[in-house]
Amino acid sequence: RAFRGGGGGGGGGEQSAVDAAWSKVTGALSPVLHRWLLRLGGSPAAWLAARARYRRSLAAVCVGGWALGIADRAPRHLLLDSGGASAGEVVLCDLQAPEGAGSA
């Protein structure tokens, strides 16, 4: 049983409602990132390397965006690189000016 966050306590009826909602949401989802990363290289070693590049570059984009004050780091503003030695890296494609930048 996967961890779904939330606090402690709560009645049994409340927990079954949470389980039903969780099943409804996740029932329509199909995880594909791991398959996409595997197709990039075709071997387990290449998959591990692409996964590491993904993890590191996503962390860099998040920290860099936070440090620069880029407020909108939604998934729709991220691209996944699929070519060459940088396959699996995350690229931020929405570099609007940070809030308040350029105002006098």
TIBADREN-846557 format. One line per 2 residues: their letters; for each residue x, y, z of N, C-alpha, C. Coordinates in steps of 0.2 Angstrom, whole numbers, padded with zeros to 4 digits. Layout:
// residues N
a = X Y Z X Y Z X Y Z | ...
END
This chain:
// residues 104
ra = 0004 -0006 0000 0000 0000 0000 0004 0006 0000 | 0003 0011 -0005 0008 0016 -0006 0006 0022 -0001
fr = 0011 0026 0001 0010 0031 0006 0006 0037 0002 | 0001 0040 0005 -0003 0045 0001 -0003 0051 0005
gg = 0002 0052 0010 0002 0058 0014 -0004 0058 0019 | -0005 0064 0021 -0011 0065 0025 -0009 0065 0033
gg = -0013 0067 0037 -0011 0067 0044 -0013 0060 0047 | -0013 0060 0054 -0015 0054 0057 -0022 0053 0058
gg = -0024 0049 0063 -0031 0049 0065 -0036 0049 0059 | -0043 0049 0061 -0048 0049 0056 -0052 0043 0057
gg = -0058 0043 0055 -0062 0037 0055 -0061 0032 0049 | -0064 0026 0050 -0064 0022 0045 -0067 0024 0038
ge = -0073 0027 0039 -0077 0030 0034 -0073 0035 0030 | -0069 0039 0034 -0065 0045 0030 -0060 0041 0026
qs = -0057 0036 0029 -0051 0033 0025 -0053 0030 0019 | -0059 0026 0019 -0062 0023 0013 -0064 0028 0008
av = -0066 0034 0010 -0067 0040 0005 -0061 0042 0002 | -0055 0042 0006 -0049 0044 0003 -0046 0039 -0002
da = -0047 0032 0000 -0045 0027 -0004 -0049 0027 -0011 | -0055 0028 -0010 -0059 0029 -0016 -0057 0034 -0021
aw = -0056 0040 -0018 -0054 0046 -0022 -0047 0045 -0025 | -0042 0042 -0021 -0036 0040 -0024 -0036 0035 -0030
sk = -0040 0030 -0029 -0041 0025 -0034 -0044 0028 -0041 | -0049 0033 -0040 -0052 0036 -0045 -0047 0041 -0049
vt = -0043 0044 -0046 -0038 0048 -0049 -0032 0044 -0052 | -0029 0039 -0049 -0024 0036 -0051 -0026 0030 -0056
ga = -0032 0029 -0056 -0035 0024 -0061 -0034 0026 -0068 | -0034 0033 -0070 -0034 0035 -0076 -0026 0037 -0078
ls = -0022 0036 -0074 -0015 0038 -0075 -0011 0032 -0077 | -0006 0033 -0081 -0002 0028 -0083 0006 0030 -0083
pv = 0010 0028 -0079 0017 0030 -0078 0021 0029 -0085 | 0024 0034 -0088 0027 0032 -0094 0034 0035 -0094
lh = 0036 0039 -0089 0043 0042 -0089 0048 0037 -0089 | 0048 0032 -0085 0053 0027 -0084 0054 0023 -0091
rw = 0048 0022 -0095 0049 0019 -0101 0052 0023 -0106 | 0050 0030 -0106 0053 0034 -0111 0061 0035 -0110
ll = 0063 0035 -0103 0070 0035 -0102 0074 0029 -0104 | 0070 0023 -0104 0073 0017 -0106 0074 0017 -0114
rl = 0069 0020 -0117 0070 0020 -0124 0075 0024 -0127 | 0077 0029 -0123 0083 0034 -0125 0089 0030 -0126
gg = 0091 0025 -0122 0097 0022 -0122 0096 0014 -0124 | 0091 0011 -0122 0090 0004 -0123 0093 -0001 -0119
sp = 0098 0002 -0114 0101 -0003 -0110 0100 -0001 -0103 | 0100 -0005 -0098 0099 -0003 -0091 0104 0002 -0089
aa = 0110 0002 -0091 0115 0007 -0089 0114 0014 -0092 | 0111 0014 -0098 0109 0020 -0101 0103 0023 -0098
wl = 0098 0019 -0095 0093 0021 -0092 0095 0024 -0085 | 0099 0021 -0082 0101 0024 -0075 0105 0031 -0076
aa = 0109 0031 -0082 0112 0038 -0083 0107 0043 -0085 | 0102 0041 -0089 0097 0046 -0091 0093 0048 -0085
ra = 0091 0043 -0080 0087 0045 -0074 0091 0049 -0070 | 0098 0048 -0069 0102 0053 -0065 0102 0060 -0068
ry = 0103 0060 -0075 0103 0067 -0078 0096 0071 -0077 | 0091 0067 -0077 0084 0070 -0076 0083 0072 -0069
rr = 0085 0068 -0064 0085 0070 -0057 0089 0076 -0056 | 0095 0076 -0058 0100 0082 -0057 0097 0088 -0060
sl = 0095 0088 -0066 0093 0094 -0070 0087 0097 -0067 | 0082 0092 -0065 0076 0094 -0062 0077 0098 -0056
aa = 0082 0096 -0052 0083 0099 -0045 0087 0106 -0047 | 0091 0106 -0052 0094 0112 -0054 0089 0118 -0056
vc = 0084 0115 -0060 0079 0120 -0063 0075 0122 -0057 | 0073 0118 -0052 0069 0120 -0047 0073 0125 -0042
vg = 0079 0124 -0041 0083 0128 -0036 0084 0135 -0040 | 0086 0134 -0046 0088 0140 -0050 0082 0144 -0051
gw = 0076 0141 -0052 0070 0145 -0053 0068 0149 -0047 | 0069 0145 -0041 0067 0148 -0035 0072 0154 -0033
al = 0079 0153 -0035 0084 0158 -0033 0083 0164 -0037 | 0080 0163 -0044 0079 0169 -0048 0072 0172 -0047
gi = 0068 0169 -0044 0062 0172 -0042 0057 0170 -0048 | 0058 0165 -0052 0053 0163 -0057 0048 0159 -0054
ad = 0042 0163 -0053 0036 0160 -0050 0033 0154 -0053 | 0032 0154 -0060 0028 0149 -0063 0033 0144 -0066
ra = 0034 0138 -0062 0038 0133 -0064 0034 0127 -0065 | 0028 0128 -0068 0023 0122 -0069 0026 0117 -0074
pr = 0024 0111 -0074 0026 0106 -0079 0025 0108 -0086 | 0021 0112 -0088 0020 0114 -0095 0026 0118 -0097
hl = 0030 0121 -0093 0035 0125 -0095 0042 0121 -0095 | 0042 0114 -0094 0048 0110 -0094 0048 0106 -0100
ll = 0054 0105 -0103 0055 0101 -0109 0060 0096 -0107 | 0059 0090 -0110 0064 0084 -0108 0068 0083 -0115
ds = 0074 0084 -0114 0079 0083 -0119 0080 0076 -0121 | 0079 0074 -0128 0079 0067 -0130 0085 0066 -0134
gg = 0090 0070 -0135 0095 0068 -0140 0102 0069 -0137 | 0106 0064 -0139 0113 0065 -0138 0115 0063 -0131
as = 0121 0066 -0129 0123 0065 -0122 0119 0068 -0116 | 0115 0073 -0118 0111 0076 -0113 0104 0073 -0113
ag = 0103 0067 -0115 0096 0064 -0115 0094 0063 -0108 | 0087 0065 -0107 0084 0065 -0100 0085 0071 -0096
ev = 0088 0076 -0099 0089 0082 -0095 0083 0087 -0096 | 0081 0090 -0090 0075 0095 -0090 0078 0102 -0092
vl = 0074 0105 -0097 0075 0112 -0099 0069 0116 -0097 | 0071 0122 -0094 0065 0126 -0093 0064 0131 -0099
cd = 0058 0131 -0101 0057 0134 -0108 0052 0140 -0107 | 0051 0142 -0101 0047 0149 -0099 0052 0153 -0095
lq = 0056 0157 -0098 0060 0162 -0094 0057 0169 -0094 | 0051 0170 -0092 0049 0176 -0091 0053 0180 -0086
ap = 0052 0187 -0086 0056 0190 -0081 0053 0189 -0074 | 0058 0188 -0069 0055 0187 -0062 0051 0193 -0060
eg = 0046 0191 -0056 0041 0196 -0053 0045 0202 -0051 | 0043 0208 -0053 0046 0214 -0051 0052 0216 -0054
ag = 0055 0212 -0059 0061 0214 -0062 0059 0219 -0068 | 0064 0224 -0068 0063 0229 -0073 0058 0235 -0071
sa = 0055 0234 -0065 0051 0240 -0063 0055 0245 -0059 | 0053 0251 -0060 0057 0256 -0057 0054 0258 -0050
END
